Amino acid sequence: MQKRIGIILGLVVILGSIGFLLFGKLEKNIVYFVTPTELLAKGDHAFGRSVRLGGTVKKGTIDWKPSPPVLHFIVTDGTHEIPIVSEETPPQMFQDEMGVVLEGKLLAQGTFQAERLMVKHSNEYRPPQEGEKPAILYKDLVQ
């Protein structure tokens, strides 16, 4: 009988812990994906909070200095723009007008300090056509 009560109490504790994580404190630690318009709409509440920012790299704004690594560019969603600064080396595929997702914080002066930069790429796959060399398929990646 005591063994059965111990098992039931153990299950209640485990299920209660899982429920607490799923519906309680976990929500405060989730990093959401927002656009520049959504982030700026939060006003002062946007500053200093960890967030995932998604958008497109504005053409002609990339300024990369490799030593020490400092990357500046602007992310836009077509409506609003946010200047980005990162001390990370950008991914090899990083380029103008490419979709990106950044993890970091919006600073008080309006610049987004990116701690992580991820590029969006097409998940479209097609095999090479007859006589087509793979290098031709990747020409857009090495501009």
C-alpha positions, 0 to 999 in steps of 0.5 A: 500500500505504501509503495502504491502511494509513493508511486502515485505521489511521484507521478503527481510531482512529475506531472505537476512539474511538467505542467508548471514548465509548459504553462508557467515560467517557460513562457517568460523564457521563450524567444519570439520571432518578430518583424521590425514593425512589431518590435518597434510597436512595443515602444520602450518595452522592446529595449533590452529584452532578448528577442528574435528579429526577422526581416530582409537585409536592406540592399547596400547597407552591409558594412563588414570589418573582419578584424576585429569582427564588426558587422553593420547592416539594416534589416527591413520588413518593407515598412520599418528598418532597424540598424543591426550591429554584430560582432560575429562573422556572418555566414558565408551565404550572407548577402543583400536582400536576403532573409535573416533571423537575428537573436539579440536585444534592441538597445536604447539608441535604436540599434539591434545588438545581434548575438546570433545571425542566421540566414534564411535560404530556399528549401527548394531542391531540384536535381541537375538537368541533363548536362547541367553542372552543379556549379551552375546551380550554386552561382547565386550563392557566390556573388 
